[in-house]
Amino acid sequence: MPTTKLRERGIYALPDKREFIVRQSGRDEYGLYLPKTWKKLEFAEYRLNTEGRILESRVRPLAGASKI
């Protein structure tokens, strides 16, 4: 299965068309932030591992998506 190489401050669209900015939040984790709030670095809407798999979500679940 191909993996997604996440890029710091890259913009990614989820299957529901919402866009998020990626920020590295640890050695092996990334956070997805809404474009209007990413500079504040409060809470990530989603936490991802290095392969782009969703580890945790603060918002509604994505229908049929476990990976960006």
C-alpha positions in Angstrom: 0.0 0.0 0.0 1.5 3.4 -0.9 2.1 5.8 1.9 1.8 9.6 2.0 5.0 11.5 2.7 3.8 14.4 4.9 5.4 17.7 4.3 5.8 20.3 7.1 3.3 23.1 6.5 1.9 21.2 3.5 -1.8 21.7 2.7 -3.8 18.4 2.4 -7.4 17.8 1.6 -9.4 15.1 3.3 -12.0 13.0 1.4 -14.7 15.4 2.5 -12.9 18.3 0.8 -11.8 20.1 4.0 -8.3 21.4 3.9 -5.7 21.2 6.7 -2.1 22.3 7.2 0.3 19.7 8.6 2.7 20.5 11.5 5.1 18.0 13.0 4.2 17.6 16.7 6.7 15.1 17.7 9.3 12.7 16.2 6.7 10.3 15.0 3.5 12.4 14.9 1.9 15.2 13.0 -1.1 17.4 13.6 -3.6 18.6 11.1 -4.7 22.2 11.7 -7.4 24.3 10.0 -5.9 27.0 7.8 -7.4 29.8 9.8 -6.0 28.6 13.1 -2.7 26.7 12.4 -0.4 29.6 13.5 -1.9 29.5 17.0 -1.0 25.8 17.4 -3.7 25.2 19.9 -5.1 21.7 19.4 -4.8 19.7 16.2 -8.0 18.6 14.6 -6.4 15.3 13.8 -3.2 13.6 14.9 -1.4 11.4 12.4 1.5 9.0 12.4 4.4 9.3 9.9 2.5 7.2 7.3 -0.4 9.6 7.4 -2.7 7.3 9.4 -5.2 9.1 11.6 -4.4 8.3 15.3 -6.9 10.6 17.0 -9.6 13.1 16.0 -11.1 16.0 17.8 -13.8 16.5 15.2 -16.4 14.3 13.6 -15.1 11.0 12.2 -14.3 10.7 8.5 -16.6 8.4 6.7 -14.5 5.6 5.2 -11.2 7.4 5.9 -8.4 6.2 8.1 -5.6 7.8 6.1 -4.9 11.0 4.2 
